[in-house]
């Protein structure tokens, strides 16, 4: 995790400590993007059904992709101080890890707007993971959603961020 610097502040609070939506009207519209990831760990039976798209509710990964795409477009409705942005692209990739009986969903969101899409990417990954859980919960109520994390972001004044420290 990156440590805040002295100049950093909580931008969603005004000088009196009241919540506010940050003003972005004077910022230029630029191409921005973000990648977020979430993982779902589950038992072997549930994992095989996800892998084989054989669960009684259908193909969990395809439904999770659709849910993540849909969620990314609803982020401003879900997170109170988040600006609505013009999302121009959403991709949800899923990777299966047989050794750990897990599914990792990675959401890549792009927009042309005045503010970033980190929240849209994280919302897409998280809701995709929640959807996988919903699709397998009758088989494995003990499945665990873990590591919802921002992997990378680019564009805007703050530039590039990469979880692995690459700038």
C-alpha positions, 0 to 999 in steps of 0.5 A: 500500500502507498503511504499518503504524503503531507499534501494528501487530504480527504477530498470528499470533505469540505473545510468544515468536515462535511461530506461533499462531491468533489468539483470536477467541472474545470478538469479536462476530459481525458482517456482514463482506465483502471483494472481491479481484481477479486478472488472467490475461493470455494470447495472442489465440487463448486470449483468443478461446476464453475470450471465446467459451466455445469451448475444448476443456475448455469454458467457462473463465469458468463453471468459474473461477466455480465453482472460486473459490466452492469455494475460498473455502469451503476457505480455512481448509484451505489457509492454516494460521492462517486461521479457518474462517468462515461464508461466506454469499455468494460472487460471482465476476465476470469482465471481458474486456479485448480490448486487453490479452488479459486476463480479470479475476476479481473475488471478493466474499465475505460472512460473518457471523462474528468475523473477516474474509473477506479471505483467502477473497476473495483465495483465490477470485480466485486459484483462479479465475485458476488455473482459467482458466490450467488451462483454456487451458494447452494453447493458451497455456502462457505465460499469466500470472496477475498482480495478486492484490489485496485491493480492499476489505473492510468490517466488524469492528473495523478498519472499511473498507479500500479499495485506492483509499484511500476509507474 
